[in-house]
Amino acid sequence: MRRNSVYATFVIAGALLGERPVDYGVHKVWENNNIGKRYEDISVLGLTELNQ
């Protein structure tokens, strides 16, 4: 990469394209670690029947 604009474009595009998979992975890890502890998991509220 010879020009600064090419480098900056590569970094910005990489950040924008890499954000989705990282966000998805962190979200799945968070959900798996908090099964049964979330608001949606409270059976008294009747929300668990809607999610299934």
VODO-788419 format. One record per residue (C-alpha): residue number from 1; x, y, z; chain. Coordinates in Angstrom, 2 decimals, always signed. Example, Ala and Ser with C-alpha at 12.3 -4.5 7.8 and 13.67 -1.06 7.14 Angstrom:
BEGIN
SITE seq    east   north      up mol
SITE   1  +12.30   -4.50   +7.80   A
SITE   2  +13.67   -1.06   +7.14   A
***
This chain:
BEGIN
SITE seq    east   north      up mol
SITE   1   +0.00   +0.00   +0.00   A
SITE   2   +1.70   +3.10   -1.20   A
SITE   3   -0.85   +5.78   -0.50   A
SITE   4   -2.33   +6.85   +2.78   A
SITE   5   -5.85   +7.02   +1.31   A
SITE   6   -5.71   +3.35   +0.30   A
SITE   7   -4.58   +2.40   +3.80   A
SITE   8   -7.30   +4.50   +5.46   A
SITE   9   -9.97   +3.03   +3.17   A
SITE  10   -8.77   -0.49   +3.94   A
SITE  11   -8.86   +0.13   +7.70   A
SITE  12  -12.33   +1.72   +7.64   A
SITE  13  -13.80   -0.96   +5.36   A
SITE  14  -12.26   -3.70   +7.50   A
SITE  15  -13.72   -2.20  +10.65   A
SITE  16  -17.18   -1.88   +9.13   A
SITE  17  -17.17   -5.41   +7.69   A
SITE  18  -15.62   -6.98  +10.79   A
SITE  19  -18.07   -5.39  +13.19   A
SITE  20  -20.96   -7.72  +12.35   A
SITE  21  -19.27  -11.07  +13.02   A
SITE  22  -17.64   -9.82  +16.22   A
SITE  23  -20.93   -8.38  +17.49   A
SITE  24  -22.78  -11.60  +16.65   A
SITE  25  -20.17  -13.74  +18.40   A
SITE  26  -20.11  -11.61  +21.55   A
SITE  27  -23.92  -11.58  +21.63   A
SITE  28  -24.09  -15.39  +21.43   A
SITE  29  -21.47  -15.82  +24.16   A
SITE  30  -23.37  -13.35  +26.36   A
SITE  31  -26.67  -15.20  +25.82   A
SITE  32  -25.12  -18.59  +26.57   A
SITE  33  -23.52  -17.34  +29.77   A
SITE  34  -26.76  -15.78  +31.00   A
SITE  35  -29.32  -18.50  +30.23   A
SITE  36  -31.97  -18.44  +32.93   A
SITE  37  -30.90  -15.06  +34.26   A
SITE  38  -32.49  -12.80  +31.67   A
SITE  39  -35.79  -10.94  +31.79   A
SITE  40  -37.11  -13.08  +28.92   A
SITE  41  -36.49  -16.25  +30.95   A
SITE  42  -38.91  -15.36  +33.77   A
SITE  43  -41.79  -17.81  +33.33   A
SITE  44  -44.19  -15.83  +35.55   A
SITE  45  -44.37  -13.12  +32.90   A
SITE  46  -45.54  -15.58  +30.26   A
SITE  47  -42.86  -14.54  +27.80   A
SITE  48  -41.25  -17.96  +27.48   A
SITE  49  -44.29  -19.36  +25.67   A
SITE  50  -44.05  -16.60  +23.07   A
SITE  51  -40.40  -17.31  +22.30   A
SITE  52  -40.90  -21.03  +21.59   A
***
